Amino acid sequence: MAVNLDLEAPQERPHPAVDDFLMWLTVERGRAANTLAAYRRDLARYQAHLARRHTDPIGATHGDVLAFVQVLLWVVGLVLVVLIGAIAWVVLRSVTTPIADAAETS
């Protein structure tokens, strides 16, 4: 099964339900500006995902939500693979560098 990893949010107006939710977070929950910006960005990505599936936040089904979670898990998995590779490179470099330095001084 192919997974669309495009998480770019289109430049379209947020769904009214998204605006209502962000307003609720602001007024009722007193969330900080950075928190609201993160929610706005993530909800825009979710809305874009739903648009590619020809639905909106109100019409979203369990399958739509699961498909979005699948995309997020793929992205997290890819990031983890890159991170583990970088850590392995640093560890191997730190282990082999002292050996190479010792060989040069002998």
N, C-alpha and C positions, 0 to 999 in steps of 0.2 A: 504494500500500500504506500503510495507516494504521499509525502508530507510537504505542504507548502510552508517553507520557513520564512516567508516574507512577512516580517512584523512591522513594516513601515506603515504608519498611520496616514491616511489620505488627508488632504486639507479640506475636509468637509465639516459642516457644522455638527456638533455633537447631538445625539438624540436627546429629546426633551427629558427622558428618564435619567440620562447621564447628568444633565444640568441640574435636575432636581436632587439627585444623590449628592453631587458636589456641594450644592447649597446646604443640604442637610448636614454634611460633614463640617461645613463652615460655621453654620449658626448653632446647631444643636451639640456638636461634638467639639467645636473650637479648634479644629485641626490647623496646623501651621501651614504657611504658604508653600513650603517645599513639599510637604505631604500631599497637599492638594494638587500641586503640579505633577507629582508622581502618579497619583490616582488618575488625573486627567489624561496623561500620556498613555498609561496602561489601558484605560477604558477606550481611548481612541484606537489603540491597536486591536482591542477586542471587537470594537464596532467595525473596523476594517475587515477583520476576519469574518464577521457575520455578513458583511456586505458581499464578500466573495462567495458566501454560501447563500446569497439572495434572501437574507432575513435581517431582522433588526433585534435590538435587545429585548423587546416585548415578545416577539415571536420566536425567540430562541428556544430550542429544544435541549433535552439532556444530551443528545448526540452532538449538537453544536458546541456545547460547553466542553464536552469530552474531547472533541476535535481540537479545540483551542488549547486545552491542557496538554494534549499530545504534542502540539507544536512547541509549547513551552518546554516540555520535557526533552524534546529533540535538541532544542537550542541549549538548554542546560547541559545536556550530555556532550554536545560539541564543545562547549566552553570547558567542561571538565577534562575532556580528552586533550585539549590544547594546554590547559593548566598542568595536568599531570606530565605531559611531555616536557614542558618548560622546567618543572621541578626536577624531573629525571635528568635533564641536561645539566642543570646547576649542580645536582648532587654528584653526577658522574664526573663533571669537570672538577669539582672540589676534591674528589677522591683521586683522580688521575694526575692532577696538577702537582701535588706534593711528591708523587712518585717520579714524575718527569723532572721536577726540580732536584730531587735527590740524585737521579741518574746523571744530571749535568754537572753536579758538584763532585762526583766521585772520580 
